[in-house]
Amino acid sequence: MAQQVIQLNREKLSCSICLDLLKDPVTIPCGHSYCMSCIKDCWDVEDQKKIYSCPQCRKRFTPRPVLVKNTMFAELVEELKTVGLKAAPPDRCYAGPGDVACDYCTERKLKAVKSCLVCMASYCEQHLQPHYNVALLKKHKLVEATLKLQENICSHHDEVMKIFCRTDQQCICYLCSMDEHKGHNTVSAAAERAEKQTQLGVSQQKIQQRIQDREKDVKVLQQEVKAINLSADKAVNDSEKIFKELICLIEKRSSEVKQQIRSQQKTEVSRVKELEEKMQQEISELRRKDAELDQLSHTEDHLHFLNNYPSLSQVSESTDLPTINICSLWYFEDVTTAVSEATTKLQAVLSEEWTKISQTVTEVDVLLALDEPKTRTKFLRYSQKITLDPNTAHTRLSLCESNRKATLMAVEQLYSSHPDRFLERWQVLSREGLTGRCYWEVEWSGKVVIAVAYKNISRTGTRDNCGFGLNEKSWTLECNSRGSTQFRHNKILTPISGPLSSRVGVYLDHSAGILTFYSVSETMTLLHRVQTTFTQPLYPGFWLPNPLGGTAELCDLKYK
């Protein structure tokens, strides 16, 4: 209510010329009041006609009235200012830092509510009223109050920029179109806005469509997260159950072995105790016989001696007893050995199966549709440290640099016999089997076949069975320092054109079935791309087919 009273008093005590509170108020003969400076300026213009009129009621005065300050109005204005400062919410009425201020307020600036693109000025609610009431001002373009009105003024001609130059893609004023932009393709800013608005609508539609698509994708991903979590939880629970069953089986077998040992222990101890009792009985009998003989030997009666000697001198033969071997703690040593051998075999089986389990876990990949890396930096994120397996190397190959470099030698190397060794081709495979996403690089010279193969590729036999690239179990890039490059798989040869450097990058996405070869220099150039289905882990390898020599080295890559 107080705010409404203040607003009402403000309107009554405002000058109709400047639309602000009266400053040095004066009342002219018709009864209307103005700021002294405002009415003076108005009548100074009418001095030539010597006829002075009221700007509101148009009543004329001759001669020019003498202006005297209206003390009562002045006091009311001051009182209104004081009350208004206390009652008006500063965040809604007066302009603060960052606010757009009214350009026509002469006292404390009020917040502007609109800006006029024709007048190039901003107005508070009160000073904006003429734009709503005056017919000519109603045609002006009003926008939300902005501090950027000056951006619409041409810095060269100080004119409003209402034209758009399509040639230079910038807003200009009318004078610019007649000067440095003469002959350019120009349209009104409004026309250009209308066209751009249409384009903006199309862009918005595309963006909104993409938002909808991405929101659908997000929902799918959220469902995938739930599915992954449920599947992982089930796998953990099932695995724990299986391992508990395995542990229970081992504990059961351990208990059975323990019972068997104790049972056999009881049987053997019983047998020994029985034998011991027989021996004690024999000892007692022999001691009794010895005492009788001793007594007979001391008798003085010759007839008594001769009569009893035949019966006492006869000693019963000793009972046949089993041979006794004193083995101390070694009685059940063979049992311990058998258990130890079973444990070793079980550990070997578990180790082999654990590798398969681990590989199966790492092959779980929901986001198979991820784009392949485009830059070397992104490829290096998947860099894999690989070493060559000496047990697979042909005897003509020498391995060095921590088993990362292979060189073809003129004489055979001293390698021990091993079932994994290549016997027919000068080839070698890595220790590591690769799944998931992996990247490695090879430095080569001479003639080198860079390969990936399944571990069960033949080590001997025909050329097609064990040669890299000549069967379904291997894929190769054949590099020659003379410039020829070709890809080979299952005897199918694909020539490759394009520059080949001494360094080749190999990228594998096992789950997606992607194998790519790149020439690596300052940039990466795609040489060949394979899209297939891999059924086993892949092992990198080399074949050095040129008798004159060649080298291939797995590079040490460090991702930064």
PyMOL commands that set and color helices and strands:
alter all, ss='L'
color gray80, all
select helices_A, chain A and resi 2-12+36-48+71-87+129-133+135-138+149-152+174-178+189-297+302-313+328-330+333-362+376-380+463-466
alter helices_A, ss='H'
color red, helices_A
select strands_A, chain A and resi 25-27+33-35+52-53+60-61+114-116+121-123+142-144+163-165+170-172+186-188+397-400+405-408+427-429+437-453+474-480+485-489+492-496+503-509+514-520+524-531+539-543+550-554
alter strands_A, ss='S'
color yellow, strands_A
deselect
rebuild
show_as cartoon
